[in-house]
Amino acid sequence: MASQFENEDSEQNGELSDQTPQWYILKCQVNREDRVKRELDRRIQLANLGDVIEEVYVPVERVKEFGKNGKQREVKRKLYPGYILVKMILNNDTWFLMRETNGVGDFAGTSGKPMPAREEDVKRLLSFRGEQEAVKTRVEIPYVVDDHVKIKEGPFKDTEGEVAAVDAVAGMVTVNVKMFGKDTPVQLEYWQVEKANGEN
């Protein structure tokens, strides 16, 4: 099977001949990216291929979420489910290790010999590396402007109104409620409101 990936310079010896480490995008089973990465790292170490397979990377982002009780938690979300980046020198050994690892599919965007990922794609994917390490995160808020909500806590408890603004950085929503016949903006933490029909 390896012969179908031979290039013109390696037809006589039957080997892939790339010499410079490059990024490749590898398909894998969705929701198994971390498991596949761990297995690849383990097999790379066992096969002593760390000098030719430099890195296995799963692009993720940190998202700050609020629970129903208002407590914050940080979760990691896969930016591209089903894909892993691998920086390596492509040769017979590395290609065999990739294709024989459980959960690994094909290289993305290619047929035949795997081709390195486009530079612009790699830059975009690697741009999230700093965000992975940063403390600052964004907040996932399940409301948008004009949503009809009901306030659950505070002096306006059980009052219904329309979402006027969403602040994903602070985790706040502004709700317009009727006071003295006029719309009055009330700023709340987003967990303090719920959909007016009772669904969170």
Number of C-alpha atoms within 10 A of each C-alpha: 6 14 14 11 19 20 15 10 11 14 14 9 9 16 18 23 17 14 11 10 17 19 23 23 24 21 19 22 15 13 12 15 23 14 13 20 22 13 15 23 18 12 16 21 13 10 12 11 17 14 12 19 21 17 18 21 19 21 21 19 19 21 16 20 19 17 10 13 8 12 9 13 11 14 12 12 12 17 14 13 17 18 24 23 21 23 19 24 24 25 18 17 14 18 17 13 17 19 14 12 15 14 19 22 16 15 23 17 13 12 11 12 16 17 16 21 21 11 11 9 12 16 11 10 17 16 12 16 15 10 14 16 10 11 11 12 18 17 21 15 19 12 18 13 13 13 16 19 25 23 23 15 13 9 8 12 12 14 15 20 24 20 23 18 17 21 16 15 13 12 19 18 25 20 28 21 22 14 9 7 7 9 13 14 18 15 17 17 16 26 22 19 26 20 16 17 9 9 7 12
